[in-house]
Amino acid sequence: MADNHPIIAILRGITPEDAVPQIACLVEHGIKRIEITTNSPSWENSLQQVRQRFGNDIQLGVGTVTTADQVQRSFAAAADFILTPNLNPAVIAQAKLHRLVVYAGVFSPSEIFTAIDLGVDVMKVFPACALPANYPQLVKGPLSQPVSFSAVGGVGVENSAEFLHYYDSVGLGSALYRTGQRVDVTAERCKLLLQHRQ
């Protein structure tokens, strides 16, 4: 199975008991960029278990990071990257200190320019569904350097391909996984996602 690197699976509310089997299913379908959010039960335990099981075969991130303390805990739990819902200079600075890749939540052109100055690696446009799918193309003109964009918020199985025409990656949350969901349901959603991307 090819690596579907533009897809970020957002596992919100996942438990340590469910994390490994669910991620094994995602990996089987070529989805190897995984985000576990800080508002999930025992999220640090989940990260540690997943890292122990999959090693460097996946890119493991922590989402909904809103404090410098959460950045420190993400680093301690062996995360590769963090995702924030907003543009917080203190959070970004702490992440850069630990050499974590930063996906920072932005919406307006002003926030995008500020994020570039702060050293953000990927502009996480959130909520992406509130803007036209070609939004990155519209704002790239005045940017003096290449910028990576990720669409999060309202991206689903059916419309992910449209966003990927203009974005470098997309994050899918409830479209792929809901708390307590069976692995076979996740597998079906992965198959649908891959069908729509063809």
Buried (B, 14 or more C-beta within 10 A) or exposed (E): EEEBEBBBBBBBBBBBEBBBEBBBBBBEBBBBBBBBBBEBEBBBBBBBBBBEBBEEEBBBBBBBBBBBEBBBBBBEBBBBBBBBBBBBEEBBBBBBEEEBBBBBBBBEEEBBBBBBEBEBBBBBBBBBBEBEBEBBEEBEEEBEEEBBBBBBBBBBBEBBBBBBEBBBBBBBBEBBBBEEBEBEEBBEBBEBBBEBEE
